[in-house]
Amino acid sequence: MSGTSTETGTVFGIGVGPGDPELMTVKGARLLSEATVVAYPAPETGDSLARAIAAPHLRADATEIAIRMPLSSNRFPVEAVYDRAAVEIGTYLARGQNVAVLCEGDPFFYGSFMYVFARLAEDWTVEVVPGVSSLTACAAVTGTALAALNDVLTVLPAPLPDDVLRARLAETDSAAIIKVGRHLPRIRALLDDMGLSDRAQYVEHATMDRQVVGRINEISDAAAPYFSMILIHKRGAAWS
């Protein structure tokens, strides 16, 4: 997308995929290996997952911008954090430098990059590089086809109220419940009540070394991590 600026700096919003560095796209890896300025989301303290995924492709001399923010769902997104990040990125763009902004998964599928995009796209040239999303990664590691033929696939954030989740699940053929986290016991109870537990697959940290995959009724009631998902198809398998 082209903005109104006459400067030559370009923002590349790069989806780095779900966790396995080999699942970055060829284009994303190439652009990242050329980037002299790299920005990425990071927790208030500690390391950035996006940077860790992209690390094999980073230049040793790249300038790095850590966009530090609280990651708890009730405090996200943090507008002031993205405002500051946009200003900092803009200083490099004004000098004619390109900036690669990393995003876990895909930038426009619940991705943090969309908030950077919203602040920069009117004034600067921005190119979005799609990435392998958590949705397709979870389908792959569970051997679960998401949808077939005329199936309706619904993506549902776990923090939604039970009545909303129930209504959406009742009307769809296939569903992905994302951001499970501390909502796991509540979601499990809802699926049990709707008779869907035997068709529900659970995944956490898909494609990473600490990946966990199993049937929902085989998973303990302990809170799941943020990077977890439940996949359900009412026929049991999309190809059935």
C-alpha positions as CSV (number, residue, x, y, z in Angstrom):
1,M,0.0,0.0,0.0
2,S,1.4,3.4,-1.0
3,G,1.1,6.4,1.3
4,T,1.6,10.1,0.6
5,S,5.2,10.4,1.8
6,T,8.0,11.2,-0.8
7,E,10.6,9.5,1.4
8,T,11.9,6.1,0.2
9,G,11.7,4.3,3.5
10,T,9.3,1.3,3.4
11,V,7.7,-0.7,6.2
12,F,7.6,-4.4,5.7
13,G,5.1,-6.1,8.0
14,I,6.4,-9.7,8.1
15,G,4.4,-12.6,9.4
16,V,7.0,-15.0,10.9
17,G,4.7,-17.9,11.3
18,P,3.5,-19.9,14.3
19,G,6.9,-20.8,15.9
20,D,9.0,-23.1,13.7
21,P,11.6,-20.8,12.0
22,E,11.4,-23.0,8.8
23,L,7.7,-22.0,8.4
24,M,8.7,-18.4,7.5
25,T,7.9,-17.6,3.9
26,V,10.8,-17.3,1.5
27,K,9.9,-13.7,0.8
28,G,9.7,-12.9,4.5
29,A,13.1,-14.5,5.2
30,R,14.7,-12.6,2.3
31,L,13.3,-9.2,3.3
32,L,14.4,-9.8,6.9
33,S,17.9,-10.8,5.9
34,E,18.2,-7.5,4.0
35,A,16.6,-5.3,6.8
36,T,18.9,-2.9,8.7
37,V,16.1,-1.9,11.1
38,V,13.9,-4.5,12.7
39,A,11.0,-3.9,15.1
40,Y,9.1,-6.6,17.0
41,P,6.5,-7.0,19.8
42,A,7.9,-8.1,23.1
43,P,6.7,-8.5,26.7
44,E,7.4,-5.8,29.3
45,T,10.3,-7.9,30.4
46,G,12.0,-10.8,28.8
47,D,12.6,-12.0,25.2
48,S,10.4,-11.6,22.2
49,L,8.8,-14.7,20.6
50,A,8.6,-13.1,17.2
51,R,12.3,-12.2,17.4
52,A,13.2,-15.7,18.5
53,I,11.4,-17.2,15.5
54,A,13.0,-14.8,13.1
55,A,16.5,-15.0,14.7
56,P,18.1,-17.2,12.0
57,H,17.3,-14.6,9.4
58,L,18.4,-11.5,11.2
59,R,21.4,-9.4,10.2
60,A,24.1,-9.2,12.9
61,D,24.3,-5.4,12.4
62,A,20.6,-4.7,12.3
63,T,19.2,-2.0,14.6
64,E,16.5,-3.5,16.8
65,I,13.3,-1.8,18.2
66,A,11.5,-3.8,20.9
67,I,7.9,-2.8,21.1
68,R,7.4,-3.7,24.7
69,M,3.8,-4.1,26.0
70,P,1.7,-6.0,28.6
71,L,0.5,-9.2,27.0
72,S,-2.5,-10.0,29.2
73,S,-5.6,-10.0,27.1
74,N,-7.5,-7.5,29.2
75,R,-4.8,-4.8,28.6
76,F,-4.3,-5.4,24.9
77,P,-3.9,-3.6,22.6
78,V,-2.1,-0.7,24.4
79,E,-2.7,2.3,22.2
80,A,0.2,4.5,23.7
81,V,2.7,1.7,23.1
82,Y,1.8,1.6,19.4
83,D,1.8,5.4,19.2
84,R,5.3,5.5,20.4
85,A,6.4,2.7,18.2
86,A,5.0,4.4,15.1
87,V,6.9,7.6,16.0
88,E,10.2,5.7,16.4
89,I,9.8,3.7,13.2
90,G,8.9,6.9,11.4
91,T,12.3,8.4,12.3
92,Y,14.0,5.7,10.4
93,L,11.6,5.9,7.5
94,A,12.2,9.7,7.3
95,R,15.9,8.9,6.7
96,G,15.1,6.7,3.8
97,Q,15.7,3.4,5.7
98,N,13.4,0.4,5.4
99,V,12.0,-1.1,8.6
100,A,10.9,-4.8,9.0
101,V,8.2,-5.2,11.6
102,L,7.8,-8.8,12.8
103,C,4.5,-10.4,13.7
104,E,3.8,-13.9,15.1
105,G,1.6,-15.9,12.7
106,D,0.0,-13.7,10.1
107,P,-0.1,-9.9,10.4
108,F,-3.8,-9.5,9.6
109,F,-5.1,-12.6,11.5
110,Y,-5.3,-11.3,15.0
111,G,-1.8,-10.0,14.5
112,S,-0.1,-7.2,16.4
113,F,1.2,-5.6,13.2
114,M,-2.3,-4.3,12.3
115,Y,-2.0,-1.7,15.0
116,V,1.3,-0.5,13.6
117,F,-0.1,-0.6,10.1
118,A,-3.1,1.6,11.1
119,R,-0.6,4.3,12.4
120,L,1.8,4.3,9.4
121,A,-0.1,3.3,6.3
122,E,-1.5,6.8,5.5
123,D,2.0,8.4,5.5
124,W,4.4,5.8,4.5
125,T,4.7,2.9,2.0
126,V,3.7,-0.3,3.8
127,E,4.0,-3.8,2.4
128,V,2.4,-6.7,4.3
129,V,4.0,-10.1,3.9
130,P,1.6,-12.9,4.9
131,G,2.7,-15.6,7.3
132,V,1.5,-19.1,8.2
133,S,-1.2,-18.5,10.8
134,S,-1.7,-20.4,14.0
135,L,-5.0,-21.6,12.6
136,T,-3.5,-23.5,9.7
137,A,-0.5,-24.6,11.9
138,C,-2.8,-26.2,14.4
139,A,-4.8,-27.9,11.7
140,A,-1.6,-29.3,10.3
141,V,-0.2,-30.7,13.6
142,T,-3.5,-32.3,14.6
143,G,-4.2,-33.7,11.1
144,T,-7.5,-31.9,11.2
145,A,-8.9,-30.4,8.0
146,L,-10.6,-27.2,8.9
147,A,-13.4,-27.2,6.3
148,A,-14.5,-28.8,3.1
149,L,-17.0,-28.1,0.3
150,N,-19.6,-25.7,1.6
151,D,-18.7,-25.9,5.3
152,V,-18.8,-22.8,7.4
153,L,-15.7,-22.2,9.5
154,T,-16.0,-19.9,12.5
155,V,-13.1,-18.5,14.5
156,L,-14.1,-17.8,18.2
157,P,-12.0,-16.0,20.8
158,A,-12.4,-18.0,24.1
159,P,-13.0,-14.9,26.2
160,L,-16.4,-14.5,24.6
161,P,-19.4,-15.2,27.0
162,D,-20.8,-18.7,27.1
163,D,-24.1,-17.7,25.5
164,V,-22.3,-16.2,22.5
165,L,-20.0,-19.2,22.1
166,R,-22.9,-21.6,22.4
167,A,-24.9,-19.7,19.7
168,R,-22.0,-19.5,17.3
169,L,-21.0,-23.2,17.8
170,A,-24.6,-24.2,17.2
171,E,-24.8,-22.6,13.8
172,T,-21.4,-23.5,12.3
173,D,-20.0,-26.7,10.8
174,S,-16.4,-26.2,12.0
175,A,-14.9,-24.0,14.6
176,A,-11.5,-22.8,16.0
177,I,-11.6,-21.5,19.5
178,I,-8.5,-19.3,20.0
179,K,-6.8,-17.6,23.0
180,V,-7.9,-20.4,25.2
181,G,-5.6,-19.7,28.2
182,R,-7.4,-19.6,31.6
183,H,-10.7,-20.2,29.9
184,L,-10.0,-23.9,29.3
185,P,-12.1,-25.4,32.1
186,R,-15.1,-23.2,31.1
187,I,-14.8,-24.1,27.4
188,R,-14.4,-27.8,28.2
189,A,-17.6,-27.7,30.2
190,L,-19.5,-25.9,27.4
191,L,-18.3,-28.4,24.8
192,D,-19.3,-31.3,27.1
193,D,-22.8,-29.8,27.5
194,M,-23.1,-29.4,23.8
195,G,-21.9,-33.0,23.1
196,L,-18.9,-31.7,21.1
197,S,-16.0,-32.9,23.3
198,D,-15.4,-36.1,21.4
199,R,-14.9,-34.0,18.2
200,A,-12.6,-31.4,19.8
201,Q,-8.8,-31.3,19.3
202,Y,-6.6,-29.2,21.6
203,V,-3.2,-27.7,20.6
204,E,-0.8,-25.5,22.5
205,H,2.5,-24.0,21.1
206,A,1.9,-25.5,17.6
207,T,5.1,-26.3,15.7
208,M,7.3,-25.3,18.7
209,D,9.5,-27.6,20.8
210,R,7.0,-27.5,23.6
211,Q,4.0,-28.4,21.4
212,V,1.1,-30.3,23.0
213,V,-1.6,-32.0,21.0
214,G,-4.5,-34.1,22.3
215,R,-8.2,-34.6,22.5
216,I,-9.9,-32.0,24.7
217,N,-11.1,-34.6,27.2
218,E,-7.5,-35.8,27.6
219,I,-6.1,-32.4,28.7
220,S,-6.0,-31.4,32.4
221,D,-8.1,-28.6,33.7
222,A,-5.0,-26.5,34.4
223,A,-5.0,-23.1,32.6
224,A,-3.8,-23.4,29.1
225,P,-1.1,-21.0,27.7
226,Y,-2.2,-18.0,25.6
227,F,-0.9,-19.8,22.4
228,S,-3.5,-22.5,22.5
229,M,-6.4,-23.5,20.3
230,I,-9.3,-25.9,20.1
231,L,-10.4,-27.2,16.7
232,I,-13.9,-28.8,16.3
233,H,-15.6,-30.2,13.2
234,K,-19.2,-31.5,13.8
235,R,-18.8,-34.4,11.4
236,G,-15.6,-35.4,13.2
237,A,-13.6,-35.0,10.0
238,A,-14.2,-32.5,7.2
239,W,-13.8,-35.2,4.6
240,S,-16.5,-37.3,6.1
